[in-house]
Amino acid sequence: MTNPKHEILNSKQIQNFKFEIQNVLKLGFLILVLFSVSMLGFSVFALAAEQTTISPPLITLVPKDLGNNEIWYIGGAASVPQAEVVIYLQGAQGETLSFTAKSNEKGEWFYTHNSFLKEGVYKSWAQLKIGGEFSPPGPEVSFEIVPTALRIGTYRVSYEMLYLALALALLMALIALASFVIYHFRSFRIKNARLHKEIREAEEEARRGLDLLRMDIKDEIEFISKIRKSRELSIEEHRREEKLMHDLDLVERHLLKEISDIEPALS
């Protein structure tokens, strides 16, 4: 036979076991609910944080190759209109500069640098600033400043302008040289014409003088010939006659010939 005390004890143990199982199930359900609420809260917080993060501005306009005589510029679009855009510029040596621009009603922004950049490769990116908060840095863009101009201090002279200046200088030199040649050629022509005139005048005077001299010599020779007819000439008169004949030959054959040779040389 079954002892009644044992039956009562087993019934109480079963009830206690069921009660403990119910408590464990309640505790597990409570833990599951708390975990679900925690995950839901974390998701909501993450979503809210994601929604409150400021989107970085995009760079849509930047020259890839720019001459060192050209002004650098950059532009893009921001997610917030009328907001401040901070632009960063990093050179090849690692130095970083920052500038600010403001987006318009459509969120578009544009910046123009106020001076020339040195030759080299540069990087640029931008951040959006709203109040005291910054957006994450936007995508980087790279560009290069190439030497297209000669630097003279703070001034830039493009090679095209330099070539044009050299060409103009060469043209001016050629014009000056041509003017110099034309002037001196004209001066030479004038002086040469004047010299020809003077030579012709001197030639005419010399010819007239030689003609007079020849006439005087002939007169002397005729006078001696007349004396010869009346008497014998003395030795001195013979010598004078020979000298006069020699002088006449000199005048007619040599001096007048030399003067005649001058005319073709002057023409």
Beta strands, then each sheet from edge to edge (+ up, - down):
strand 1: 58-61
strand 2: 65-67
strand 3: 73-77
strand 4: 84-90
strand 5: 96-102
strand 6: 108-112
strand 7: 120-130
strand 8: 133-134
strand 9: 141-146
strand 10: 149-152
strand 11: 155-158
sheet 1: 1+ 3- 6+
sheet 2: 2+ 9+ 7- 4+ 5-
sheet 3: 2+ 9+ 7- 8+
sheet 4: 10+ 11-
end
